[in-house]
Amino acid sequence: MNRFIYLASQSPRRRQLLEQLGIRHELLLPGPEEDAEALEAVYPGESPDDYVSRVTRAKLDAALPRVARRGLPMAPVLCSDTTVALGGEIFGKPDDAAHALAMLRRLSGREHRVLTALALGLPEGRVLSAVNVSQVRFDEVPESRLQAYVDSGEPMGKAGAYAIQSQAAAWIAHIAGSYSGIMGLPLHETAQLLRQAGFEV
Protein backbone atom coordinates (compact mmCIF):
# COMPACT_ATOMS: atom_id res chain seq x y z
CA MET A 1 0.00 0.00 0.00
CA ASN A 2 1.34 3.43 -0.92
CA ARG A 3 1.56 5.60 2.16
CA PHE A 4 1.75 9.07 0.61
CA ILE A 5 2.01 10.94 -2.67
CA TYR A 6 3.93 13.95 -3.88
CA LEU A 7 1.87 16.94 -5.01
CA ALA A 8 3.75 18.93 -7.64
CA SER A 9 1.64 22.07 -7.31
CA GLN A 10 2.00 25.43 -5.59
CA SER A 11 -1.78 25.79 -5.27
CA PRO A 12 -3.00 25.87 -1.65
CA ARG A 13 -6.46 24.92 -2.97
CA ARG A 14 -5.15 21.62 -4.35
CA ARG A 15 -3.55 20.87 -0.99
CA GLN A 16 -6.85 21.52 0.78
CA LEU A 17 -8.73 19.29 -1.65
CA LEU A 18 -6.26 16.41 -1.19
CA GLU A 19 -6.62 16.81 2.56
CA GLN A 20 -10.38 16.55 2.07
CA LEU A 21 -9.78 13.09 0.56
CA GLY A 22 -7.59 12.17 3.52
CA ILE A 23 -4.54 11.61 1.32
CA ARG A 24 -1.18 12.24 2.97
CA HIS A 25 1.04 14.23 0.66
CA GLU A 26 4.31 16.10 0.46
CA LEU A 27 4.96 19.07 -1.80
CA LEU A 28 7.37 18.55 -4.70
CA LEU A 29 7.85 22.07 -6.00
CA PRO A 30 10.12 23.33 -8.79
CA GLY A 31 13.58 24.48 -7.80
CA PRO A 32 14.92 27.96 -8.59
CA GLU A 33 16.72 26.50 -11.61
CA GLU A 34 13.41 25.45 -13.22
CA ASP A 35 11.25 27.75 -15.37
CA ALA A 36 7.86 26.45 -14.30
CA GLU A 37 5.92 29.29 -15.95
CA ALA A 38 7.38 28.43 -19.36
CA LEU A 39 5.55 25.09 -19.27
CA GLU A 40 2.23 26.96 -19.46
CA ALA A 41 2.94 28.75 -22.75
CA VAL A 42 0.19 28.19 -25.33
CA TYR A 43 1.17 26.74 -28.72
CA PRO A 44 -0.28 28.44 -31.82
CA GLY A 45 -3.60 26.89 -32.81
CA GLU A 46 -3.73 24.65 -29.73
CA SER A 47 -7.19 23.70 -28.46
CA PRO A 48 -8.00 24.13 -24.75
CA ASP A 49 -8.41 20.34 -24.39
CA ASP A 50 -5.02 19.59 -25.93
CA TYR A 51 -3.41 22.44 -24.02
CA VAL A 52 -4.50 21.39 -20.53
CA SER A 53 -3.47 17.74 -21.08
CA ARG A 54 -0.10 18.68 -22.59
CA VAL A 55 0.76 21.16 -19.83
CA THR A 56 -0.17 18.67 -17.11
CA ARG A 57 2.02 15.98 -18.64
CA ALA A 58 4.87 18.51 -19.05
CA LYS A 59 4.55 19.38 -15.36
CA LEU A 60 4.75 15.69 -14.48
CA ASP A 61 7.77 15.13 -16.75
CA ALA A 62 9.50 18.04 -14.97
CA ALA A 63 8.50 16.83 -11.49
CA LEU A 64 9.43 13.13 -11.67
CA PRO A 65 13.23 13.67 -11.89
CA ARG A 66 13.10 15.86 -8.75
CA VAL A 67 12.45 12.79 -6.59
CA ALA A 68 15.75 11.11 -7.51
CA ARG A 69 17.66 14.39 -7.83
CA ARG A 70 16.73 15.36 -4.28
CA GLY A 71 17.27 11.87 -2.87
CA LEU A 72 13.65 11.53 -1.79
CA PRO A 73 11.80 8.27 -1.15
CA MET A 74 9.87 6.92 -4.13
CA ALA A 75 6.13 7.65 -4.20
CA PRO A 76 3.51 8.56 -6.81
CA VAL A 77 3.64 12.15 -8.12
CA LEU A 78 0.40 14.05 -8.84
CA CYS A 79 0.27 17.01 -11.22
CA SER A 80 -2.69 19.06 -12.34
CA ASP A 81 -3.48 22.06 -14.52
CA THR A 82 -6.64 24.11 -14.89
CA THR A 83 -7.63 26.37 -17.75
CA VAL A 84 -10.70 28.36 -18.69
CA ALA A 85 -11.99 28.25 -22.26
CA LEU A 86 -14.39 30.64 -23.93
CA GLY A 87 -15.24 28.86 -27.15
CA GLY A 88 -11.85 27.72 -28.48
CA GLU A 89 -9.95 30.53 -26.73
CA ILE A 90 -7.73 29.72 -23.75
CA PHE A 91 -7.95 32.02 -20.73
CA GLY A 92 -4.91 31.31 -18.58
CA LYS A 93 -3.55 33.34 -15.68
CA PRO A 94 -3.77 37.10 -16.29
CA ASP A 95 -0.55 38.99 -16.99
CA ASP A 96 -1.65 42.05 -15.02
CA ALA A 97 -4.73 43.83 -13.67
CA ALA A 98 -5.77 45.20 -17.08
CA HIS A 99 -5.58 41.70 -18.59
CA ALA A 100 -7.65 40.31 -15.69
CA LEU A 101 -10.33 42.95 -16.21
CA ALA A 102 -10.44 42.24 -19.95
CA MET A 103 -10.93 38.51 -19.30
CA LEU A 104 -13.71 39.09 -16.78
CA ARG A 105 -15.52 41.46 -19.14
CA ARG A 106 -15.48 38.68 -21.78
CA LEU A 107 -16.83 36.09 -19.30
CA SER A 108 -19.59 38.35 -17.97
CA GLY A 109 -23.03 37.19 -19.12
CA ARG A 110 -21.65 34.15 -20.94
CA GLU A 111 -21.02 30.44 -20.45
CA HIS A 112 -17.48 29.05 -20.46
CA ARG A 113 -15.74 25.76 -19.80
CA VAL A 114 -13.28 25.00 -17.00
CA LEU A 115 -10.92 22.13 -17.84
CA THR A 116 -8.73 20.45 -15.22
CA ALA A 117 -6.33 17.67 -16.22
CA LEU A 118 -4.62 15.23 -13.86
CA ALA A 119 -1.53 13.09 -14.29
CA LEU A 120 -0.35 10.62 -11.64
CA GLY A 121 3.14 9.23 -12.23
CA LEU A 122 3.76 5.91 -10.48
CA PRO A 123 7.19 4.73 -9.30
CA GLU A 124 7.15 1.79 -11.74
CA GLY A 125 6.85 4.20 -14.67
CA ARG A 126 3.12 4.08 -15.47
CA VAL A 127 1.19 7.34 -15.84
CA LEU A 128 -2.52 7.54 -15.04
CA SER A 129 -4.44 10.53 -16.38
CA ALA A 130 -7.89 12.08 -16.51
CA VAL A 131 -9.57 15.32 -17.58
CA ASN A 132 -12.60 16.96 -15.98
CA VAL A 133 -14.66 19.49 -17.96
CA SER A 134 -17.25 21.70 -16.27
CA GLN A 135 -19.56 24.38 -17.66
CA VAL A 136 -19.94 27.67 -15.80
CA ARG A 137 -22.35 30.50 -16.65
CA PHE A 138 -21.80 34.02 -15.35
CA ASP A 139 -24.53 36.59 -14.89
CA GLU A 140 -23.96 40.01 -16.38
CA VAL A 141 -21.61 41.68 -13.90
CA PRO A 142 -21.50 45.48 -13.53
CA GLU A 143 -18.19 47.08 -14.48
CA SER A 144 -17.83 48.50 -10.97
CA ARG A 145 -17.98 44.99 -9.45
CA LEU A 146 -15.46 43.63 -11.96
CA GLN A 147 -13.10 46.51 -11.18
CA ALA A 148 -13.47 46.04 -7.43
CA TYR A 149 -12.69 42.33 -7.80
CA VAL A 150 -9.58 43.08 -9.86
CA ASP A 151 -8.52 45.74 -7.33
CA SER A 152 -8.74 43.09 -4.57
CA GLY A 153 -5.90 41.17 -6.27
CA GLU A 154 -7.89 37.92 -6.23
CA PRO A 155 -7.74 37.30 -10.02
CA MET A 156 -3.95 37.15 -10.18
CA GLY A 157 -2.57 33.65 -10.54
CA LYS A 158 -6.02 32.23 -11.37
CA ALA A 159 -6.98 30.73 -14.72
CA GLY A 160 -9.71 32.89 -16.23
CA ALA A 161 -8.95 35.60 -13.64
CA TYR A 162 -11.34 34.27 -10.99
CA ALA A 163 -11.64 31.72 -8.19
CA ILE A 164 -14.97 30.00 -7.64
CA GLN A 165 -14.43 29.97 -3.87
CA SER A 166 -14.05 33.78 -3.81
CA GLN A 167 -16.58 36.62 -4.08
CA ALA A 168 -16.87 35.77 -7.80
CA ALA A 169 -19.17 32.92 -6.70
CA ALA A 170 -21.94 35.55 -6.47
CA TRP A 171 -21.82 35.95 -10.27
CA ILE A 172 -22.18 32.27 -11.11
CA ALA A 173 -25.72 31.53 -12.28
CA HIS A 174 -25.18 27.86 -13.15
CA ILE A 175 -22.59 25.08 -12.95
CA ALA A 176 -22.69 21.74 -14.73
CA GLY A 177 -19.81 19.53 -13.65
CA SER A 178 -17.42 19.42 -10.70
CA TYR A 179 -17.10 22.22 -8.15
CA SER A 180 -13.76 20.81 -6.97
CA GLY A 181 -12.64 20.54 -10.60
CA ILE A 182 -13.35 24.24 -11.07
CA MET A 183 -11.31 24.89 -7.91
CA GLY A 184 -8.40 23.02 -9.47
CA LEU A 185 -8.55 19.36 -8.45
CA PRO A 186 -11.61 17.26 -9.42
CA LEU A 187 -12.01 14.94 -6.43
CA HIS A 188 -13.99 12.23 -8.23
CA GLU A 189 -11.33 11.75 -10.91
CA THR A 190 -8.50 12.17 -8.38
CA ALA A 191 -9.97 9.43 -6.20
CA GLN A 192 -10.33 7.14 -9.22
CA LEU A 193 -6.66 7.55 -10.15
CA LEU A 194 -5.53 7.04 -6.56
CA ARG A 195 -7.57 3.84 -6.26
CA GLN A 196 -5.90 2.55 -9.43
CA ALA A 197 -2.57 3.30 -7.70
CA GLY A 198 -3.54 1.23 -4.66
CA PHE A 199 -4.85 3.87 -2.27
CA GLU A 200 -8.01 3.45 -0.23
CA VAL A 201 -10.07 6.55 -0.95
Backbone as JSON, one array per atom type, in Angstrom:
{
  "sequence": "MNRFIYLASQSPRRRQLLEQLGIRHELLLPGPEEDAEALEAVYPGESPDDYVSRVTRAKLDAALPRVARRGLPMAPVLCSDTTVALGGEIFGKPDDAAHALAMLRRLSGREHRVLTALALGLPEGRVLSAVNVSQVRFDEVPESRLQAYVDSGEPMGKAGAYAIQSQAAAWIAHIAGSYSGIMGLPLHETAQLLRQAGFEV",
  "N": [[0.85, -1.2, 0.0], [0.63, 2.16, -0.92], [1.87, 4.88, 0.94], [1.93, 7.65, 0.88], [1.68, 10.53, -1.31], [3.39, 12.61, -3.71], [2.7, 16.01, -4.27], [2.88, 17.97, -6.95], [2.48, 20.9, -7.06], [1.87, 24.36, -6.58], [-0.44, 25.32, -5.59], [-2.49, 26.28, -2.98], [-5.14, 25.54, -2.8], [-5.33, 23.05, -4.06], [-3.93, 21.51, -2.26], [-5.64, 21.65, -0.04], [-7.86, 20.3, -1.07], [-6.85, 17.72, -1.5], [-6.37, 17.05, 1.14], [-8.97, 16.93, 1.98], [-9.74, 14.52, 0.87], [-8.33, 12.9, 2.51], [-5.76, 12.14, 1.93], [-2.41, 11.62, 2.48], [0.24, 13.8, 1.8], [3.18, 15.18, 0.29], [4.8, 18.21, -0.64], [6.21, 18.79, -3.85], [7.92, 20.84, -5.22], [8.96, 23.05, -7.94], [12.46, 23.76, -8.39], [14.67, 26.66, -7.97], [16.11, 26.7, -10.29], [14.45, 25.87, -12.28], [12.16, 26.7, -14.88], [9.17, 27.11, -14.35], [6.89, 28.5, -15.19], [7.21, 28.68, -17.92], [6.31, 26.28, -18.91], [3.62, 26.59, -19.23], [3.08, 27.99, -21.5], [1.16, 28.76, -24.39], [0.68, 26.92, -27.35], [0.64, 27.89, -30.81], [-2.55, 27.78, -32.32], [-3.46, 25.74, -30.67], [-5.86, 23.68, -29.07], [-8.05, 24.19, -26.22], [-8.5, 21.74, -24.85], [-6.39, 20.05, -25.71], [-4.3, 21.61, -24.84], [-4.5, 21.73, -21.95], [-4.09, 19.07, -21.22], [-1.54, 18.57, -22.31], [0.08, 20.44, -20.91], [-0.2, 19.54, -18.29], [0.99, 17.01, -18.43], [3.57, 17.83, -19.12], [4.27, 19.17, -16.78], [4.35, 16.98, -15.06], [6.45, 15.48, -16.23], [8.53, 17.2, -15.68], [8.52, 17.14, -12.93], [8.94, 14.48, -12.01], [11.79, 13.75, -12.18], [12.77, 15.2, -10.02], [12.44, 13.77, -7.68], [14.41, 11.7, -7.56], [16.66, 13.33, -7.93], [16.7, 14.88, -5.66], [17.06, 13.0, -3.76], [14.88, 11.75, -2.54], [12.38, 9.61, -1.0], [10.74, 7.08, -2.97], [7.57, 7.62, -4.44], [4.18, 7.98, -5.65], [3.58, 10.69, -7.98], [1.65, 13.53, -8.25], [0.24, 15.68, -10.61], [-1.39, 18.63, -11.84], [-3.43, 20.72, -13.93], [-5.29, 23.64, -14.63], [-7.5, 25.24, -16.84], [-9.36, 27.91, -18.35], [-11.85, 28.13, -20.81], [-13.21, 29.98, -23.39], [-15.31, 29.41, -25.81], [-13.14, 28.38, -28.31], [-11.0, 29.63, -27.22], [-8.26, 30.1, -25.06], [-8.13, 30.94, -21.7], [-5.8, 31.76, -19.64], [-3.73, 32.38, -16.76], [-3.95, 35.76, -15.73], [-1.89, 38.4, -17.07], [-1.59, 40.89, -15.9], [-3.37, 43.47, -14.04], [-5.01, 44.85, -15.88], [-5.28, 42.96, -17.92], [-6.62, 40.96, -16.5], [-9.07, 42.26, -15.99], [-10.01, 42.57, -18.59], [-10.4, 39.88, -19.34], [-12.45, 39.13, -17.51], [-14.51, 40.82, -18.28], [-15.11, 39.67, -20.75], [-16.08, 37.19, -19.94], [-18.34, 37.82, -18.51], [-21.83, 37.47, -18.35], [-21.85, 35.25, -19.98], [-21.4, 31.76, -20.96], [-18.82, 29.49, -20.07], [-16.15, 27.06, -20.33], [-14.47, 25.09, -17.85], [-11.52, 23.44, -17.6], [-9.82, 20.81, -16.13], [-6.96, 18.96, -15.89], [-5.42, 15.88, -14.9], [-2.47, 14.14, -13.9], [-0.94, 11.27, -12.81], [2.0, 10.05, -11.84], [3.49, 6.96, -11.47], [5.76, 5.06, -9.37], [6.74, 2.81, -10.76], [6.77, 3.59, -13.35], [4.43, 3.85, -14.85], [1.83, 6.04, -16.07], [-1.06, 7.55, -14.99], [-4.01, 9.16, -16.09], [-6.46, 11.82, -16.36], [-9.22, 13.92, -17.36], [-11.24, 16.57, -16.37], [-14.17, 18.29, -17.27], [-16.04, 21.15, -16.87], [-18.99, 23.19, -17.02], [-19.62, 26.63, -16.78], [-21.71, 29.33, -16.03], [-21.81, 32.79, -16.13], [-23.59, 35.51, -14.66], [-24.56, 38.73, -16.01], [-22.2, 41.09, -15.1], [-21.78, 44.06, -13.31], [-19.61, 46.72, -14.35], [-18.36, 48.1, -12.28], [-18.26, 46.21, -10.22], [-16.65, 44.23, -11.34], [-14.27, 45.71, -11.55], [-13.74, 46.25, -8.85], [-13.27, 43.67, -7.93], [-10.96, 42.99, -9.38], [-9.26, 44.93, -8.3], [-9.0, 43.91, -5.77], [-7.06, 42.03, -6.0], [-7.49, 39.33, -6.17], [-7.88, 37.98, -8.71], [-5.32, 37.46, -9.77], [-2.96, 35.04, -10.76], [-4.87, 33.12, -11.18], [-6.53, 30.92, -13.34], [-8.46, 32.18, -15.98], [-8.94, 34.41, -14.5], [-10.42, 34.33, -12.13], [-11.6, 32.94, -9.0], [-13.57, 30.28, -7.95], [-14.22, 29.91, -5.31], [-14.19, 32.38, -4.22], [-15.35, 35.84, -3.91], [-16.36, 36.0, -6.45], [-18.11, 33.92, -6.78], [-20.66, 34.84, -6.41], [-21.49, 35.7, -8.87], [-22.01, 33.53, -10.39], [-24.29, 31.87, -12.2], [-24.98, 29.29, -12.94], [-23.75, 25.96, -12.77], [-22.45, 23.14, -14.37], [-21.11, 20.19, -13.73], [-18.07, 19.69, -11.98], [-17.52, 21.02, -8.88], [-15.18, 20.96, -7.33], [-13.4, 20.42, -9.35], [-13.46, 22.82, -10.78], [-12.3, 24.39, -8.88], [-9.74, 23.39, -9.02], [-8.87, 20.77, -8.62], [-10.33, 17.99, -9.46], [-12.22, 16.0, -7.43], [-13.52, 13.52, -7.73], [-12.37, 12.3, -10.04], [-9.71, 12.37, -9.19], [-9.77, 10.66, -6.98], [-10.42, 8.28, -8.3], [-8.07, 7.81, -9.83], [-6.21, 7.52, -7.76], [-7.17, 5.24, -6.46], [-6.65, 3.36, -8.48], [-3.96, 3.36, -8.2], [-3.59, 2.05, -5.87], [-4.42, 3.16, -3.46], [-6.62, 3.58, -0.65], [-9.5, 5.2, -0.96]],
  "CA": [[0.0, 0.0, 0.0], [1.34, 3.43, -0.92], [1.56, 5.6, 2.16], [1.75, 9.07, 0.61], [2.01, 10.94, -2.67], [3.93, 13.95, -3.88], [1.87, 16.94, -5.01], [3.75, 18.93, -7.64], [1.64, 22.07, -7.31], [2.0, 25.43, -5.59], [-1.78, 25.79, -5.27], [-3.0, 25.87, -1.65], [-6.46, 24.92, -2.97], [-5.15, 21.62, -4.35], [-3.55, 20.87, -0.99], [-6.85, 21.52, 0.78], [-8.73, 19.29, -1.65], [-6.26, 16.41, -1.19], [-6.62, 16.81, 2.56], [-10.38, 16.55, 2.07], [-9.78, 13.09, 0.56], [-7.59, 12.17, 3.52], [-4.54, 11.61, 1.32], [-1.18, 12.24, 2.97], [1.04, 14.23, 0.66], [4.31, 16.1, 0.46], [4.96, 19.07, -1.8], [7.37, 18.55, -4.7], [7.85, 22.07, -6.0], [10.12, 23.33, -8.79], [13.58, 24.48, -7.8], [14.92, 27.96, -8.59], [16.72, 26.5, -11.61], [13.41, 25.45, -13.22], [11.25, 27.75, -15.37], [7.86, 26.45, -14.3], [5.92, 29.29, -15.95], [7.38, 28.43, -19.36], [5.55, 25.09, -19.27], [2.23, 26.96, -19.46], [2.94, 28.75, -22.75], [0.19, 28.19, -25.33], [1.17, 26.74, -28.72], [-0.28, 28.44, -31.82], [-3.6, 26.89, -32.81], [-3.73, 24.65, -29.73], [-7.19, 23.7, -28.46], [-8.0, 24.13, -24.75], [-8.41, 20.34, -24.39], [-5.02, 19.59, -25.93], [-3.41, 22.44, -24.02], [-4.5, 21.39, -20.53], [-3.47, 17.74, -21.08], [-0.1, 18.68, -22.59], [0.76, 21.16, -19.83], [-0.17, 18.67, -17.11], [2.02, 15.98, -18.64], [4.87, 18.51, -19.05], [4.55, 19.38, -15.36], [4.75, 15.69, -14.48], [7.77, 15.13, -16.75], [9.5, 18.04, -14.97], [8.5, 16.83, -11.49], [9.43, 13.13, -11.67], [13.23, 13.67, -11.89], [13.1, 15.86, -8.75], [12.45, 12.79, -6.59], [15.75, 11.11, -7.51], [17.66, 14.39, -7.83], [16.73, 15.36, -4.28], [17.27, 11.87, -2.87], [13.65, 11.53, -1.79], [11.8, 8.27, -1.15], [9.87, 6.92, -4.13], [6.13, 7.65, -4.2], [3.51, 8.56, -6.81], [3.64, 12.15, -8.12], [0.4, 14.05, -8.84], [0.27, 17.01, -11.22], [-2.69, 19.06, -12.34], [-3.48, 22.06, -14.52], [-6.64, 24.11, -14.89], [-7.63, 26.37, -17.75], [-10.7, 28.36, -18.69], [-11.99, 28.25, -22.26], [-14.39, 30.64, -23.93], [-15.24, 28.86, -27.15], [-11.85, 27.72, -28.48], [-9.95, 30.53, -26.73], [-7.73, 29.72, -23.75], [-7.95, 32.02, -20.73], [-4.91, 31.31, -18.58], [-3.55, 33.34, -15.68], [-3.77, 37.1, -16.29], [-0.55, 38.99, -16.99], [-1.65, 42.05, -15.02], [-4.73, 43.83, -13.67], [-5.77, 45.2, -17.08], [-5.58, 41.7, -18.59], [-7.65, 40.31, -15.69], [-10.33, 42.95, -16.21], [-10.44, 42.24, -19.95], [-10.93, 38.51, -19.3], [-13.71, 39.09, -16.78], [-15.52, 41.46, -19.14], [-15.48, 38.68, -21.78], [-16.83, 36.09, -19.3], [-19.59, 38.35, -17.97], [-23.03, 37.19, -19.12], [-21.65, 34.15, -20.94], [-21.02, 30.44, -20.45], [-17.48, 29.05, -20.46], [-15.74, 25.76, -19.8], [-13.28, 25.0, -17.0], [-10.92, 22.13, -17.84], [-8.73, 20.45, -15.22], [-6.33, 17.67, -16.22], [-4.62, 15.23, -13.86], [-1.53, 13.09, -14.29], [-0.35, 10.62, -11.64], [3.14, 9.23, -12.23], [3.76, 5.91, -10.48], [7.19, 4.73, -9.3], [7.15, 1.79, -11.74], [6.85, 4.2, -14.67], [3.12, 4.08, -15.47], [1.19, 7.34, -15.84], [-2.52, 7.54, -15.04], [-4.44, 10.53, -16.38], [-7.89, 12.08, -16.51], [-9.57, 15.32, -17.58], [-12.6, 16.96, -15.98], [-14.66, 19.49, -17.96], [-17.25, 21.7, -16.27], [-19.56, 24.38, -17.66], [-19.94, 27.67, -15.8], [-22.35, 30.5, -16.65], [-21.8, 34.02, -15.35], [-24.53, 36.59, -14.89], [-23.96, 40.01, -16.38], [-21.61, 41.68, -13.9], [-21.5, 45.48, -13.53], [-18.19, 47.08, -14.48], [-17.83, 48.5, -10.97], [-17.98, 44.99, -9.45], [-15.46, 43.63, -11.96], [-13.1, 46.51, -11.18], [-13.47, 46.04, -7.43], [-12.69, 42.33, -7.8], [-9.58, 43.08, -9.86], [-8.52, 45.74, -7.33], [-8.74, 43.09, -4.57], [-5.9, 41.17, -6.27], [-7.89, 37.92, -6.23], [-7.74, 37.3, -10.02], [-3.95, 37.15, -10.18], [-2.57, 33.65, -10.54], [-6.02, 32.23, -11.37], [-6.98, 30.73, -14.72], [-9.71, 32.89, -16.23], [-8.95, 35.6, -13.64], [-11.34, 34.27, -10.99], [-11.64, 31.72, -8.19], [-14.97, 30.0, -7.64], [-14.43, 29.97, -3.87], [-14.05, 33.78, -3.81], [-16.58, 36.62, -4.08], [-16.87, 35.77, -7.8], [-19.17, 32.92, -6.7], [-21.94, 35.55, -6.47], [-21.82, 35.95, -10.27], [-22.18, 32.27, -11.11], [-25.72, 31.53, -12.28], [-25.18, 27.86, -13.15], [-22.59, 25.08, -12.95], [-22.69, 21.74, -14.73], [-19.81, 19.53, -13.65], [-17.42, 19.42, -10.7], [-17.1, 22.22, -8.15], [-13.76, 20.81, -6.97], [-12.64, 20.54, -10.6], [-13.35, 24.24, -11.07], [-11.31, 24.89, -7.91], [-8.4, 23.02, -9.47], [-8.55, 19.36, -8.45], [-11.61, 17.26, -9.42], [-12.01, 14.94, -6.43], [-13.99, 12.23, -8.23], [-11.33, 11.75, -10.91], [-8.5, 12.17, -8.38], [-9.97, 9.43, -6.2], [-10.33, 7.14, -9.22], [-6.66, 7.55, -10.15], [-5.53, 7.04, -6.56], [-7.57, 3.84, -6.26], [-5.9, 2.55, -9.43], [-2.57, 3.3, -7.7], [-3.54, 1.23, -4.66], [-4.85, 3.87, -2.27], [-8.01, 3.45, -0.23], [-10.07, 6.55, -0.95]],
  "C": [[0.89, 1.24, 0.0], [0.9, 4.26, 0.28], [1.36, 7.09, 1.93], [2.03, 9.33, -0.87], [2.73, 12.28, -2.62], [2.92, 14.76, -4.69], [2.78, 18.0, -5.62], [2.92, 20.14, -8.05], [1.86, 23.09, -6.2], [0.64, 25.92, -5.11], [-2.21, 25.33, -3.88], [-4.37, 25.21, -1.75], [-6.32, 23.44, -3.25], [-4.73, 20.87, -3.1], [-4.79, 20.63, -0.13], [-7.75, 20.41, 0.25], [-8.17, 17.88, -1.41], [-6.48, 16.06, 0.27], [-8.07, 16.37, 2.79], [-10.56, 15.06, 1.78], [-9.07, 12.24, 1.61], [-6.31, 11.55, 2.99], [-3.32, 12.36, 1.86], [-0.29, 12.6, 1.79], [2.16, 15.17, 1.11], [4.41, 16.95, -0.8], [6.26, 18.74, -2.53], [7.44, 19.71, -5.7], [9.1, 22.27, -6.86], [11.22, 24.04, -8.02], [13.8, 25.8, -8.52], [15.53, 27.85, -9.98], [15.7, 26.12, -12.68], [12.52, 26.64, -13.61], [9.86, 27.15, -15.48], [6.83, 27.19, -15.15], [6.0, 28.99, -17.45], [6.58, 27.22, -19.82], [4.11, 25.43, -19.67], [2.03, 27.79, -20.72], [1.99, 28.01, -23.7], [0.82, 28.07, -26.71], [0.17, 27.34, -29.71], [-1.28, 27.39, -32.3], [-3.99, 25.76, -31.88], [-5.13, 24.78, -29.13], [-7.05, 23.68, -26.94], [-7.82, 22.71, -24.22], [-6.99, 19.8, -24.56], [-4.05, 20.32, -25.01], [-3.33, 21.93, -22.58], [-3.87, 20.01, -20.29], [-1.96, 17.81, -21.3], [0.65, 19.35, -21.44], [0.86, 20.28, -18.58], [0.9, 17.6, -17.25], [3.42, 16.6, -18.6], [5.26, 18.79, -17.6], [5.01, 18.08, -14.69], [6.15, 15.3, -14.93], [8.87, 15.97, -16.08], [9.62, 17.63, -13.5], [9.15, 15.49, -11.16], [10.93, 13.08, -11.38], [13.63, 14.33, -10.57], [13.24, 14.85, -7.62], [13.85, 12.2, -6.44], [16.82, 12.17, -7.27], [17.81, 14.89, -6.39], [16.89, 14.24, -3.26], [16.07, 11.54, -2.0], [13.15, 10.09, -1.95], [10.83, 8.22, -2.32], [8.41, 6.92, -3.68], [5.48, 8.22, -5.46], [3.57, 10.09, -6.79], [2.38, 12.59, -8.85], [0.62, 15.47, -9.36], [-1.11, 17.33, -11.76], [-2.55, 20.44, -12.98], [-4.93, 22.39, -14.84], [-6.6, 25.26, -15.88], [-9.1, 26.67, -17.98], [-10.76, 28.56, -20.2], [-13.3, 28.93, -22.61], [-14.42, 30.32, -25.42], [-13.93, 28.09, -27.28], [-10.69, 28.53, -27.93], [-9.56, 30.15, -25.3], [-7.54, 30.96, -22.9], [-7.09, 31.45, -19.6], [-4.85, 32.33, -17.45], [-3.32, 34.73, -16.28], [-2.35, 37.63, -16.09], [-0.5, 40.14, -16.0], [-3.13, 42.39, -14.77], [-5.58, 44.15, -14.9], [-6.18, 43.95, -17.85], [-6.68, 40.95, -17.84], [-9.01, 40.93, -15.95], [-10.88, 42.63, -17.61], [-11.03, 40.84, -20.02], [-12.31, 38.48, -18.66], [-14.83, 39.76, -17.57], [-16.03, 40.46, -20.19], [-16.35, 37.57, -21.19], [-18.2, 36.55, -18.82], [-20.76, 38.08, -18.91], [-22.92, 36.02, -20.07], [-21.32, 32.85, -20.21], [-19.62, 30.09, -20.94], [-17.22, 27.67, -19.87], [-14.53, 25.93, -18.88], [-12.76, 23.57, -17.14], [-9.79, 21.92, -16.84], [-8.24, 19.05, -15.58], [-5.5, 17.2, -15.04], [-3.65, 14.26, -14.5], [-0.87, 12.57, -13.01], [0.75, 9.69, -12.12], [3.48, 8.24, -11.14], [5.23, 5.52, -10.51], [7.64, 3.71, -10.34], [7.13, 2.32, -13.17], [5.52, 4.43, -15.36], [2.63, 5.49, -15.16], [-0.31, 7.16, -16.01], [-3.0, 8.97, -15.25], [-5.95, 10.62, -16.52], [-8.07, 13.57, -16.76], [-11.01, 15.53, -17.14], [-12.97, 18.25, -16.7], [-15.97, 19.9, -17.33], [-17.7, 22.93, -17.05], [-19.95, 25.36, -16.56], [-20.58, 28.85, -16.55], [-22.36, 31.67, -15.68], [-23.04, 34.86, -15.67], [-23.79, 37.77, -15.53], [-23.45, 40.68, -15.09], [-21.3, 43.16, -14.17], [-19.99, 45.75, -13.54], [-17.58, 47.43, -13.12], [-17.47, 47.28, -10.11], [-16.74, 44.28, -10.01], [-14.21, 44.38, -11.52], [-12.73, 46.3, -9.72], [-12.82, 44.68, -7.19], [-11.23, 42.33, -8.26], [-8.73, 43.85, -8.85], [-8.18, 44.94, -6.07], [-7.5, 42.21, -4.75], [-6.24, 39.71, -6.44], [-7.66, 37.26, -7.59], [-6.32, 36.86, -10.37], [-3.58, 35.72, -9.81], [-3.69, 32.66, -10.73], [-6.36, 32.13, -12.85], [-8.33, 31.41, -14.91], [-9.92, 34.1, -15.35], [-10.01, 35.56, -12.53], [-11.16, 32.94, -10.26], [-13.07, 31.49, -7.76], [-15.25, 30.09, -6.15], [-14.26, 31.39, -3.32], [-15.38, 34.5, -4.0], [-17.17, 36.47, -5.49], [-17.98, 34.73, -7.82], [-20.55, 33.58, -6.81], [-22.4, 35.79, -7.9], [-22.21, 34.69, -11.02], [-23.63, 31.82, -11.05], [-25.94, 30.03, -12.35], [-23.84, 27.16, -13.33], [-23.09, 23.71, -13.38], [-21.32, 21.06, -14.72], [-19.34, 19.38, -12.22], [-16.96, 20.72, -10.04], [-15.61, 22.13, -7.81], [-12.87, 20.89, -8.21], [-12.44, 21.99, -10.98], [-12.36, 24.89, -10.1], [-9.89, 24.51, -8.3], [-8.0, 21.57, -9.27], [-9.86, 18.56, -8.35], [-11.49, 16.01, -8.54], [-12.48, 13.58, -6.91], [-12.9, 11.57, -9.07], [-10.03, 11.48, -10.13], [-8.61, 10.87, -7.58], [-9.88, 8.19, -7.09], [-8.87, 6.79, -9.53], [-5.93, 6.98, -8.94], [-5.91, 5.6, -6.24], [-6.82, 2.91, -7.21], [-4.44, 2.38, -8.97], [-2.47, 2.57, -6.38], [-3.92, 1.93, -3.37], [-6.29, 3.52, -1.93], [-8.57, 4.87, -0.09], [-11.57, 6.43, -0.79]]
}
